[in-house]
């Protein structure tokens, strides 16, 4: 039996926060899911599974899909008891009774389970609070980045959405750049922490922008990441190191490699 089960659309860099932490902490995390389109025909539950066409037509607990999911979704009462907001990624305790929602909190659960093996949550209350500060700051960026990436993917991008995402990215990146100055190796203290994991996962997800560069050009908009290496050299170098780290690479490299290949085709 795993220490933690996660149900989500896959691949998902935000789920990678937990799986990266698990490798470092020696925690057994089980991940179950399918593509975003495939997940629409699944039963959302602690024991999720794809539904047959007959099962999809049956009456039951139907929920309207939101934020990337279209149509109706079938969520069990037990799923909604554990996850009152009804979102994924959805983390569960081994017995399925305790639900953990939001990717940063799922990562925190992994870090707490493995804290004796690797201090991802810091070495004292002050480091832990500073790590939380970075995780909280990432949520502001993550909200605008998700709206932006969904709009890019659907072709509904506007200058207003682009402008909000750009401002959110600049605020986030400037803070990261300052935190790494003058030549710090990690965001908090002198060791790897959840702050670094969250940063790497959120930037990996945001790099989906590069796949949709043609849609930005159609609207006369500039890619937000166009000059990131020059504007934020410390943050950029930190990301480059992390993506190749043995704990990060199994999740991030395949995702980034696929997007980089797609970017080349869309130029």
C-alpha positions as CSV (number, residue, x, y, z in Angstrom):
1,X,0.0,0.0,0.0
2,X,1.3,3.4,-1.0
3,X,1.8,6.2,1.5
4,X,-0.2,8.6,-0.6
5,X,-2.4,8.2,-3.7
6,X,-2.9,11.0,-6.3
7,X,-5.6,11.2,-9.0
8,X,-5.0,13.7,-11.7
9,X,-4.9,14.4,-15.4
10,X,-1.5,13.4,-16.7
11,X,1.2,14.5,-17.5
12,X,0.9,17.3,-15.0
13,X,4.0,19.2,-13.7
14,X,2.0,20.2,-10.6
15,X,1.8,16.5,-9.7
16,X,5.5,16.4,-10.2
17,X,5.9,18.5,-7.1
18,X,4.8,15.5,-5.0
19,X,6.7,12.8,-7.0
20,X,9.9,14.8,-6.9
21,X,9.6,15.3,-3.2
22,X,8.8,11.5,-2.9
23,X,12.1,10.6,-4.6
24,X,14.0,12.8,-2.2
25,X,12.2,11.7,0.9
26,X,11.8,8.0,0.2
27,X,8.0,8.2,0.2
28,X,5.8,5.8,-1.8
29,X,3.4,7.8,-3.9
30,X,1.0,6.2,-6.3
31,X,-0.3,8.3,-9.3
32,X,-3.4,7.3,-11.2
33,X,-4.9,9.2,-14.1
34,X,-5.2,9.9,-17.8
35,X,-5.0,12.7,-20.3
36,X,-7.3,15.8,-19.7
37,X,-9.7,14.6,-22.4
38,X,-9.6,11.0,-21.2
39,X,-10.2,11.9,-17.6
40,X,-13.6,13.3,-18.6
41,X,-14.9,9.7,-19.0
42,X,-13.4,8.5,-15.7
43,X,-15.1,7.9,-12.3
44,X,-13.6,10.4,-10.0
45,X,-13.0,8.5,-6.7
46,X,-10.3,7.2,-4.4
47,X,-10.4,4.1,-6.7
48,X,-10.7,6.0,-10.0
49,X,-11.3,4.1,-13.3
50,X,-12.4,4.7,-16.8
51,X,-16.2,4.2,-17.3
52,X,-17.9,2.2,-20.0
53,X,-20.2,4.0,-22.4
54,X,-23.2,2.4,-20.6
55,X,-21.9,3.6,-17.2
56,X,-21.4,7.1,-18.6
57,X,-25.1,7.2,-19.5
58,X,-26.3,6.2,-16.1
59,X,-27.8,8.7,-13.6
60,X,-25.4,9.6,-10.9
61,X,-23.5,12.4,-9.3
62,X,-22.8,14.5,-12.3
63,X,-20.8,17.7,-12.1
64,X,-20.2,20.3,-14.8
65,X,-16.6,20.4,-15.8
66,X,-14.6,23.6,-15.2
67,X,-11.1,25.0,-15.7
68,X,-10.0,22.8,-18.7
69,X,-12.7,20.1,-18.4
70,X,-15.7,20.2,-20.7
71,X,-19.0,18.6,-20.4
72,X,-20.1,16.6,-17.3
73,X,-17.9,14.7,-14.9
74,X,-18.9,11.8,-12.7
75,X,-17.7,12.3,-9.1
76,X,-18.7,10.0,-6.2
77,X,-20.0,11.3,-3.0
78,X,-16.9,9.9,-1.3
79,X,-14.7,11.9,-3.6
80,X,-16.6,15.1,-2.9
81,X,-16.5,14.4,0.8
82,X,-12.7,14.2,0.6
83,X,-12.3,16.9,-2.0
84,X,-15.0,19.6,-1.4
85,X,-13.8,21.7,-4.2
86,X,-14.0,18.7,-6.6
87,X,-10.6,19.5,-8.3
88,X,-7.6,17.5,-9.4
89,X,-4.8,16.8,-8.5
90,X,-6.5,15.0,-5.7
91,X,-4.4,13.4,-2.9
92,X,-5.7,10.7,-0.6
93,X,-4.5,9.1,2.6
94,X,-3.9,5.3,2.2
95,X,-7.4,4.5,3.4
96,X,-9.0,7.1,1.1
97,X,-10.7,8.9,4.0
98,X,-8.5,12.1,4.1
99,X,-8.4,14.2,1.0
100,X,-5.5,16.6,0.3
101,X,-6.2,19.2,-2.4
102,X,-4.0,21.8,-4.2
103,X,-0.6,20.6,-5.4
104,X,1.5,22.6,-2.9
105,X,-0.4,21.0,0.0
106,X,0.0,17.5,-1.6
107,X,3.7,18.2,-1.8
108,X,3.7,19.3,1.8
109,X,2.1,16.0,2.9
110,X,4.9,14.1,1.1
111,X,7.6,16.3,2.8
112,X,6.0,15.7,6.2
113,X,5.8,11.9,5.6
114,X,9.5,11.8,4.8
115,X,10.9,14.6,6.9
116,X,13.3,12.3,8.8
117,X,14.9,11.3,5.6
118,X,15.3,14.7,3.9
119,X,14.4,18.1,5.4
120,X,12.4,19.5,2.4
121,X,10.4,21.6,4.8
122,X,13.5,23.4,6.3
123,X,15.6,22.8,9.4
124,X,13.7,25.1,11.8
125,X,10.4,27.0,12.0
126,X,11.9,30.1,10.3
127,X,13.1,28.1,7.3
128,X,9.7,26.4,7.2
129,X,7.9,29.7,7.2
130,X,10.1,31.1,4.5
131,X,9.4,28.1,2.4
132,X,5.7,28.6,2.9
133,X,6.2,32.2,1.8
134,X,7.5,31.0,-1.6
135,X,4.8,28.5,-1.9
136,X,2.1,31.1,-1.2
137,X,3.7,33.5,-3.7
138,X,3.6,30.8,-6.3
139,X,-0.2,30.6,-6.0
140,X,-0.7,34.1,-7.2
141,X,1.4,33.4,-10.3
142,X,-0.2,30.0,-10.8
143,X,-3.7,31.5,-11.0
144,X,-2.9,33.8,-13.8
145,X,-0.7,31.3,-15.6
146,X,-3.5,28.7,-15.6
147,X,-5.9,31.2,-17.1
148,X,-3.3,32.2,-19.7
149,X,-2.3,28.7,-20.7
150,X,-5.9,27.5,-21.0
151,X,-6.7,30.5,-23.2
152,X,-3.7,29.8,-25.4
153,X,-4.6,26.2,-25.7
154,X,-8.2,27.0,-26.8
155,X,-7.2,29.9,-29.1
156,X,-9.2,32.4,-27.0
157,X,-6.2,34.4,-25.8
158,X,-6.7,38.2,-25.5
159,X,-4.4,41.1,-24.8
160,X,-5.9,41.4,-21.3
161,X,-5.2,37.8,-20.3
162,X,-1.7,38.1,-21.8
163,X,-1.1,41.3,-19.8
164,X,-2.2,39.8,-16.5
165,X,-0.1,36.7,-17.0
166,X,2.9,38.8,-18.0
167,X,2.6,41.0,-14.9
168,X,2.2,37.9,-12.6
169,X,5.2,36.3,-14.2
170,X,7.4,39.4,-13.8
171,X,6.5,39.8,-10.1
172,X,7.2,36.1,-9.5
173,X,10.5,36.0,-11.5
174,X,11.8,39.2,-9.9
175,X,11.3,37.8,-6.5
176,X,13.1,34.6,-7.4
177,X,15.9,36.5,-9.0
178,X,16.4,38.5,-5.8
179,X,16.2,35.4,-3.6
180,X,19.1,33.8,-5.6
181,X,21.3,36.9,-5.5
182,X,24.2,37.2,-5.3
183,X,25.1,33.6,-6.0
184,X,22.9,31.4,-3.8
185,X,22.4,27.8,-4.9
186,X,18.9,27.4,-3.4
187,X,15.9,29.6,-2.7
188,X,15.9,28.9,1.1
189,X,18.9,28.2,3.2
190,X,21.8,26.1,1.9
191,X,19.9,23.1,0.8
192,X,17.2,22.0,-1.6
193,X,13.6,22.6,-0.4
194,X,10.0,22.6,-1.5
195,X,10.5,26.2,-2.6
196,X,12.9,24.9,-5.3
197,X,10.6,22.0,-6.3
198,X,7.5,24.3,-6.6
199,X,9.5,26.8,-8.7
200,X,10.7,24.2,-11.1
201,X,7.3,22.6,-11.5
202,X,5.5,26.0,-12.1
203,X,8.0,27.1,-14.7
204,X,7.9,23.8,-16.4
205,X,4.1,24.2,-16.8
206,X,4.4,27.8,-17.9
207,X,6.8,26.7,-20.7
208,X,3.7,25.4,-22.5
209,X,3.5,29.0,-23.8
210,X,6.3,28.0,-26.3
211,X,4.0,25.4,-27.9
212,X,1.5,28.1,-28.7
213,X,3.8,30.8,-30.0
214,X,1.9,30.9,-33.3
215,X,-1.3,31.9,-31.6
216,X,0.5,34.8,-29.9
217,X,1.8,35.9,-33.2
218,X,-1.6,35.8,-34.7
219,X,-2.8,38.3,-32.0
220,X,0.3,40.5,-32.3
221,X,1.5,39.5,-28.8
222,X,5.1,38.7,-27.6
223,X,5.9,35.5,-25.8
224,X,6.3,36.2,-22.1
225,X,9.3,33.9,-21.9
226,X,11.0,35.5,-24.9
227,X,13.8,37.2,-23.0
228,X,13.7,35.3,-19.7
229,X,17.3,34.1,-19.9
230,X,18.6,37.7,-20.2
231,X,16.2,39.3,-17.8
232,X,16.4,36.7,-15.0
233,X,19.8,34.9,-15.4
234,X,19.9,33.5,-11.9
235,X,16.4,32.0,-12.0
236,X,17.0,30.7,-15.5
237,X,20.3,29.0,-14.5
238,X,18.6,27.6,-11.3
239,X,15.8,26.1,-13.4
240,X,18.4,24.6,-15.9
241,X,20.2,22.9,-13.0
242,X,17.0,21.6,-11.4
243,X,15.5,20.1,-14.5
244,X,18.5,17.8,-14.9
245,X,18.8,16.8,-11.3
246,X,18.2,13.0,-10.8
247,X,15.2,13.7,-8.6
248,X,13.6,16.1,-11.0
249,X,14.6,14.8,-14.4
250,X,12.2,11.7,-14.6
251,X,9.2,14.1,-14.4
252,X,10.4,17.3,-16.0
253,X,12.7,16.2,-18.9
254,X,10.1,14.1,-20.8
255,X,7.5,16.9,-20.4
256,X,9.9,19.7,-21.5
257,X,11.4,17.6,-24.3
258,X,8.0,17.0,-25.8
259,X,7.1,20.7,-25.6
260,X,10.5,21.8,-27.1
261,X,10.0,19.4,-30.0
262,X,6.4,20.9,-30.5
263,X,7.8,24.4,-30.3
264,X,10.2,23.6,-33.2
265,X,7.4,22.4,-35.4
266,X,5.3,25.6,-34.7
267,X,7.9,28.1,-35.6
